[in-house]
Amino acid sequence: MPRMIEVVIDSVRVSLMSPQRVVVLRQVDQERYLPIWVGPYEAEAITVALQEIEMIRPLTHDLLKNVIATFGARIKRVEIISLREDIFYGNVVVEQDGKEIQIDSRPSDAIALAVRAHISILVDPQVMEAAGIVPETDVQDAPQAGGENALPSGSETGSERLSIFEDFIDQLDMDKLDDESKGKSDKPDKPDKPDKPGKSDKPDKPDKPKQA
């Protein structure tokens, strides 16, 4: 199995084109980013934990973390393991009695748990290769086609990959959600939706790299 890539949360951003949010993950050892579309409530759960805002009562992810601890287990890491039909898939890896248990999870929920448990977020190399974005300064030095920074189809050049990154950034409010979740209390749960790659322009089909 290839070595997983460790990432950290770079920011949680607002899309100007839809009510969804974008969690931008940054690779720890190089300037490569993985944007993932999440719902507003999942984004709020992540932002609340990042800012260490105290809630009067536990939110859903706080509850899940407490339940895992109550049963004598601990969360070791979370993983984004695949990208199929433009939907990311993840795992929450839990250890109990010396045995690792992998729990299927949406990446947004896994990330919300990772922030609370202060654990690593890992991404499968194939997912990063398929949906990762390299900023302009790095793309200029990348192979124009067929190299390690090329998209899976092999038909896009480095400059086209850069244009994908620029189009994506153009749709975002570049201010992080530093203040958005302050003072907010627990809200009713909303229907779950799959996590989507970080490029969308509803109602048209998202314009993003094809392939977690």
Summary of the structure (lengths in Angstrom):
residues: 212
radius of gyration: 17.4
end to end distance: 15.8
largest distance: 52.9
contacts: 652
relative contact order: 0.22
helix: 27%
strand: 30%
